[in-house]
Amino acid sequence: MPKQTTRLSARLAPGALLSMSLAGMPAQADFTKEVEDALNFYHYGNNGAIKMDLNYRWENVDQDRGAGNPKTANANTARLRLGLLSPTFHGFQAYGEYEGLYALQEDYNSTRNRRTQYSVIADPDASELNQFWLSYNGIPDTLVKVGRQRIKFDDDRFIGNVGWRQMEMTYDSILFTHKNQTLFGLTVNAGYIDSARTIFNTKESMNSPILNLNYKVGDWGNLIGYGYWLDYRERENFAKSSQTYGLRFDGKSPQFFDRVNAVYTAEWSTQADYGDNPNSYQVDRINLMAGASAYNLTVSGAVEQLNGLGNGAGTTTKAFQTPLGTNHAFQGWADLFLTTPGDGIRDVFATASYKMMNDSLIITGVYHDFKDDTGSIQYGKEWDFSVLKKFGKHYSLLAKYANYNADTFGTDTQKIWLQANVSF
């Protein structure tokens, strides 16, 4: 088991000061309104704005063993996003955004800083042009966006921004979004990705058409169909090229017994090699969830299974992969399964989430049991907990914990996060 952290680093001072200042913010409504007014501006009746997001995080990673028997990692990082949104002019609007991460404490392996004696925390000290796009809404019910942009579909399992990491993933792409008024509730997202700007401040080139169809089924949920054709252009990424097709239905039922809603998800996907992938394979994925919500408490049980071709835990090229997904949100926050093992993975998990104080305080707990896709090999188990406190629209504090206990896969891993965010 990992060593338990008995005290926080003295270098937490920046975060502690920010936390103390945030705690007093709700009473300063006038100050917040002044900031909002200063950052928003008008031009001939159309809105433009200056966007700002400041995120401080302390992250601790403690592992029992691994490559080089890594030392316990500690990262104090501050991330700033600063953007300028133009007013709309004859249907056109533009946005540019800077993103920079500063490491106040760099006792960790960012994968780019050569500090391989520590465990990995994937937040490199870097800066970049995070977004730079032009949009047009002059076609009825349609938005066209061209340039470097954030793309998030459904639950971010296949196409997402990896929003948990300090440096997010954005895409050099063109995206058409059409909300059909004749076929009530149908939203069509069709696009093409030329390259991805990754969380490591690197660029991965590809030729990748993407399609996502979302139809709202009354008050019961959404029926979604999708196809993603990822064709990577750099030789070192050829093995990540894949074609994926799937169907998904999820949502929440109308209320019954005056207080209770059922929550549910049913999803099936299939994936095969594509483009220049040197491996020939075809594998499936299932994702099932059922639960209930009442009195601000939501409880659910679920299983997600990504199949592999039985090539062993060390072989990953013939298993169901999601290289553009926000994978931290799936299969445990300790991030042991960001890449699917060659024998696949079956994640059986239960989640409980409770909201209080007008939904401004959210407490969440998750338990995972990980096996291979046949259920015969026990990989490990994990407990995850988080507490999120929001102060109005612009301020929040987060405490988060993950503890993975290994059986046959990976190593015992404990992770702790403390975070403070200001966003306008």
C-alpha positions in Angstrom: 0.0 0.0 0.0 1.2 3.6 -0.6 2.6 5.6 2.2 -0.1 7.8 3.7 0.6 11.5 3.4 0.8 13.0 6.9 1.3 16.6 6.1 1.1 19.0 3.2 4.1 20.8 1.8 4.8 24.2 3.1 4.7 25.2 -0.6 0.9 25.0 -0.4 0.9 28.6 0.7 -0.2 30.0 -2.7 -3.2 27.7 -2.8 -4.0 28.3 0.9 -4.0 32.1 0.3 -6.2 31.7 -2.8 -8.6 29.4 -0.9 -8.9 31.9 1.9 -9.7 34.7 -0.5 -12.3 32.6 -2.3 -14.1 31.9 0.9 -14.8 35.5 1.3 -15.9 36.1 -2.3 -19.7 35.3 -2.1 -20.3 38.3 0.1 -18.6 40.6 -2.4 -21.4 40.5 -5.1 -20.7 44.1 -6.1 -17.0 43.3 -6.8 -18.0 40.2 -8.9 -20.5 42.3 -10.9 -17.9 45.0 -11.5 -15.5 42.3 -12.9 -18.2 40.9 -15.1 -19.0 44.3 -16.5 -15.4 45.1 -17.1 -14.8 41.9 -19.0 -17.9 42.1 -21.2 -18.3 44.7 -23.9 -20.8 45.7 -26.6 -20.4 46.7 -30.2 -23.5 47.8 -32.1 -25.6 45.7 -29.8 -23.5 42.5 -30.1 -21.6 40.9 -27.2 -17.9 40.4 -27.0 -15.9 39.5 -23.9 -12.5 39.0 -22.3 -12.4 35.4 -20.9 -10.2 34.5 -17.9 -9.7 31.2 -16.1 -7.2 30.8 -13.3 -6.7 27.3 -11.8 -4.4 26.5 -8.9 -3.8 22.8 -8.1 -1.7 20.8 -5.7 -1.3 17.2 -6.7 0.4 14.4 -4.8 1.1 10.9 -6.3 2.4 8.1 -4.2 3.2 4.7 -5.8 4.6 1.5 -4.3 6.7 0.6 -7.3 7.1 1.2 -11.0 9.7 2.0 -13.6 12.8 3.0 -11.6 10.9 2.8 -8.3 9.5 6.3 -8.6 9.7 8.8 -5.8 6.5 10.4 -4.5 5.5 13.3 -6.8 4.3 16.7 -5.7 3.1 19.4 -8.1 2.1 22.9 -7.2 0.9 24.4 -10.5 -1.1 27.5 -11.6 -2.8 27.6 -15.0 -4.0 30.7 -16.7 -6.3 30.9 -19.8 -6.9 34.4 -21.2 -9.1 34.9 -24.2 -10.7 37.6 -26.4 -14.1 36.9 -27.9 -15.1 39.4 -30.6 -18.6 40.8 -31.1 -20.7 39.1 -33.8 -20.5 40.9 -37.1 -22.8 39.8 -40.0 -22.9 36.3 -38.5 -19.1 36.0 -38.0 -17.4 35.8 -34.6 -13.7 35.1 -33.6 -12.0 33.9 -30.5 -8.3 33.6 -29.5 -7.1 32.2 -26.2 -3.7 31.9 -24.5 -3.0 29.0 -22.1 0.0 28.9 -19.8 1.0 26.6 -17.0 3.5 27.6 -14.3 5.0 25.0 -12.0 5.6 26.5 -8.6 6.9 23.2 -7.4 8.2 20.6 -10.0 9.0 17.5 -8.0 7.2 15.3 -10.5 7.6 13.7 -14.0 5.7 15.8 -16.5 7.0 13.4 -19.2 8.8 16.5 -20.7 10.9 17.8 -17.8 13.3 14.7 -17.6 12.5 14.2 -13.9 11.9 10.5 -14.4 12.8 9.7 -10.8 9.3 10.8 -9.8 5.8 9.5 -10.5 4.1 11.0 -13.5 1.9 14.1 -13.2 1.0 15.0 -16.8 1.1 18.8 -16.4 4.2 20.3 -18.2 5.4 23.8 -17.5 4.5 25.3 -20.9 2.4 27.9 -22.8 0.5 27.7 -26.0 -2.2 29.2 -28.3 -5.0 27.1 -26.9 -7.9 28.3 -29.2 -8.0 30.4 -32.3 -11.2 30.0 -34.3 -13.7 31.8 -36.6 -17.4 30.9 -36.5 -20.4 31.7 -38.8 -24.0 31.4 -37.8 -25.6 33.0 -40.9 -27.0 29.6 -42.1 -30.4 28.9 -40.4 -30.0 26.6 -37.4 -26.4 26.0 -38.2 -23.0 27.0 -36.7 -19.8 26.6 -38.6 -16.5 26.8 -36.7 -13.0 26.7 -38.2 -9.7 26.7 -36.4 -8.2 25.5 -33.2 -11.2 24.8 -30.9 -12.5 22.8 -28.0 -14.7 19.8 -29.0 -16.7 17.8 -26.5 -19.2 15.1 -27.6 -21.6 13.3 -25.2 -19.7 12.2 -22.1 -16.3 12.9 -23.7 -15.5 9.2 -23.9 -14.4 9.4 -27.6 -14.0 13.1 -28.4 -13.2 15.4 -25.5 -10.8 18.1 -24.2 -9.2 16.1 -21.4 -10.4 18.9 -19.2 -9.1 17.5 -15.9 -5.5 18.1 -16.9 -4.2 21.7 -16.5 -3.3 21.9 -20.3 -6.4 20.8 -22.1 -6.5 19.1 -25.6 -7.9 21.2 -28.5 -8.3 20.5 -32.2 -7.3 22.2 -35.4 -10.5 21.4 -37.2 -13.7 22.4 -38.9 -17.0 21.6 -37.2 -20.6 22.0 -38.5 -23.4 21.9 -35.9 -27.0 21.8 -37.2 -30.0 21.8 -34.9 -32.9 20.5 -37.1 -36.2 22.3 -36.4 -38.2 19.9 -38.6 -37.0 16.7 -37.0 -37.6 17.9 -33.4 -34.7 17.4 -31.1 -32.0 16.3 -33.7 -28.6 17.8 -33.5 -26.0 16.9 -36.1 -22.3 17.4 -35.5 -20.1 16.7 -38.5 -16.5 17.7 -38.9 -12.9 17.0 -39.8 -9.8 17.0 -37.4 -6.5 17.9 -39.0 -4.5 17.8 -35.7 -4.8 17.6 -32.0 -2.9 19.9 -29.6 -2.3 17.5 -26.7 -2.1 17.9 -22.9 1.7 17.6 -23.2 1.9 20.7 -25.4 2.6 18.6 -28.5 0.9 18.3 -31.9 -0.5 15.0 -33.4 -1.4 15.3 -37.1 -4.3 13.2 -38.5 -6.9 12.9 -41.2 -10.0 12.3 -39.1 -13.7 12.8 -40.2 -16.1 12.8 -37.2 -19.9 12.4 -37.0 -22.2 12.6 -34.0 -26.0 12.5 -34.3 -28.0 13.3 -31.2 -31.8 13.0 -31.1 -33.8 14.0 -28.0 -36.5 11.4 -27.1 -39.0 13.5 -25.3 -38.4 13.8 -21.6 -36.7 10.4 -21.4 -33.2 11.1 -22.8 -31.1 11.2 -25.9 -30.5 8.6 -28.6 -27.0 9.1 -30.1 -25.2 7.5 -33.1 -21.6 8.2 -33.9 -18.7 7.4 -36.2 -15.1 8.5 -35.7 -12.4 7.7 -38.3 -9.0 8.5 -36.7 -6.1 8.3 -39.2 -2.9 9.4 -37.6 -0.2 10.8 -40.0 3.0 10.4 -37.9 4.6 6.9 -38.0 4.9 6.8 -34.2 1.1 7.2 -33.9 0.0 4.8 -36.7 -1.0 2.1 -34.2 -3.6 4.6 -32.7 -5.5 4.8 -36.0 -9.0 3.3 -35.7 -12.6 3.5 -37.0 -15.3 3.5 -34.3 -19.1 3.2 -34.6 -21.6 3.2 -31.9 -25.1 3.7 -30.5 -25.9 5.3 -27.1 -29.1 6.0 -25.2 -28.9 7.8 -21.8 -31.0 10.2 -19.7 -33.3 10.6 -16.8 -36.9 9.5 -16.5 -39.8 11.8 -15.7 -40.4 12.1 -11.9 -42.4 9.4 -10.1 -43.5 9.1 -6.5 -43.2 12.9 -6.5 -39.4 12.7 -5.7 -37.7 9.9 -7.7 -36.1 9.9 -11.1 -34.5 6.8 -12.8 -31.2 7.4 -14.5 -29.8 5.1 -17.1 -27.3 4.6 -20.0 -27.0 1.8 -22.6 -24.2 2.0 -25.2 -22.5 -0.3 -27.6 -19.5 0.5 -29.8 -17.3 -1.4 -32.2 -13.8 -0.5 -33.3 -11.4 -1.8 -36.0 -8.1 -0.8 -37.5 -8.0 2.1 -39.9 -5.6 4.0 -42.1 -2.0 3.1 -41.6 -2.5 1.0 -38.5 -0.1 -2.0 -38.9 -2.4 -4.2 -36.7 -5.5 -5.9 -37.9 -8.2 -6.1 -35.2 -11.9 -5.7 -34.4 -13.2 -5.3 -30.8 -16.3 -4.1 -29.0 -17.3 -2.0 -26.1 -20.4 -2.0 -23.8 -21.4 0.6 -21.3 -24.4 0.0 -19.0 -25.6 2.1 -16.1 -28.8 2.2 -14.0 -29.7 4.1 -10.9 -32.0 6.5 -9.2 -32.1 10.1 -8.0 -34.1 11.5 -5.1 -33.7 14.1 -2.3 -30.5 15.4 -3.9 -28.9 11.9 -3.8 -28.0 10.0 -6.9 -26.9 6.3 -6.6 -26.0 4.1 -9.6 -24.4 0.9 -10.6 -22.6 0.4 -13.9 -20.3 -1.7 -16.0 -18.0 -0.6 -18.8 -16.2 -3.2 -20.8 -13.5 -2.6 -23.5 -12.5 -5.8 -25.2 -9.0 -6.9 -26.2 -7.7 -9.8 -28.2 -6.0 -11.6 -25.3 -2.4 -10.5 -26.2 -1.5 -10.0 -22.5 -1.5 -6.9 -20.3 1.7 -5.6 -21.8 0.3 -5.5 -25.4 -2.1 -2.7 -26.1 -2.2 -2.3 -29.9 -5.2 -4.7 -30.3 -7.6 -3.5 -27.6 -10.4 -1.0 -27.7 -8.7 2.5 -27.3 -10.0 6.1 -27.0 -7.0 8.3 -27.7 -9.0 11.5 -28.0 -11.3 10.9 -25.0 -11.3 12.5 -21.6 -10.2 9.1 -20.1 -9.5 10.4 -16.5 -13.3 10.4 -16.1 -13.5 6.7 -16.7 -12.1 3.6 -15.0 -10.8 5.3 -11.9 -9.3 8.7 -11.1 -5.9 7.1 -10.3 -5.5 6.8 -14.1 -4.1 3.3 -14.2 -6.2 2.4 -17.3 -5.8 5.4 -19.6 -4.6 2.9 -22.2 -6.7 -0.3 -22.4 -4.6 -3.5 -21.6 -4.3 -6.1 -24.3 -6.6 -8.4 -22.4 -9.2 -5.7 -22.3 -10.9 -4.4 -19.2 -14.2 -4.9 -17.3 -14.9 -2.1 -14.9 -17.8 -2.8 -12.5 -18.5 0.3 -10.4 -20.9 2.0 -8.1 -21.3 5.8 -7.7 -23.1 7.9 -5.0 -23.3 11.7 -5.3 -25.1 14.1 -2.9 -25.8 17.8 -3.4 -26.6 20.3 -0.7 -26.6 24.0 0.0 -28.6 24.7 -3.1 -26.4 22.4 -5.2 -23.3 24.5 -4.4 -21.7 21.6 -2.4 -21.4 18.2 -4.2 -19.9 15.1 -2.5 -19.1 12.1 -4.6 -17.8 8.6 -3.9 -17.0 5.8 -6.4 -15.9 2.2 -6.0 -14.4 0.2 -8.9 -13.6 -3.5 -9.4 -11.3 -4.0 -12.4 -10.9 -7.3 -14.3 -10.0 -8.4 -17.8 -12.7 -8.6 -20.4 -13.5 -12.3 -19.5 -13.8 -11.6 -15.8 -11.1 -14.3 -15.0 -8.1 -12.0 -14.2 -8.4 -9.6 -11.2 -6.6 -6.4 -12.1 -7.3 -4.4 -8.9 -9.8 -2.2 -7.0 -10.2 1.5 -6.4 -11.9 4.0 -4.2 -12.5 7.6 -5.4 -13.8 10.6 -3.4 -14.4 14.2 -4.1 -15.9 17.3 -2.5 -16.7 20.3 -4.7 -17.8 23.7 -3.3 -19.0 26.4 -5.6 -19.2 30.1 -4.7 -21.6 31.6 -7.2 -20.9 31.3 -10.9 -17.2 32.2 -10.9 -15.4 30.6 -7.9 -14.9 27.0 -6.7 -12.8 24.8 -4.4 -12.2 21.1 -4.9 -10.7 18.3 -2.8 -10.2 14.9 -4.5 -8.7 11.5 -3.6 -8.1 8.2 -5.4 -6.7 5.0 -4.0 -6.0 2.0 -6.3 -5.1 -1.4 -4.8 -3.3 -3.6 -7.4 -3.8 -7.3 -7.7 -2.2 -8.3 -11.0 -2.1 -5.0 -12.9 0.0 -1.9 -12.2 1.0 -0.8 -8.7 -0.7 0.5 -5.6 -1.4 4.2 -6.2 -2.6 7.0 -4.1 -3.4 10.4 -5.5 -4.5 13.6 -3.7 -5.7 16.9 -5.2 -6.5 20.3 -3.8 -7.7 22.9 -6.3 -9.1 26.4 -6.4 -10.6 28.0 -9.5 -11.6 31.5 -10.6 -13.4 31.7 -14.0 -15.0 34.6 -15.8 
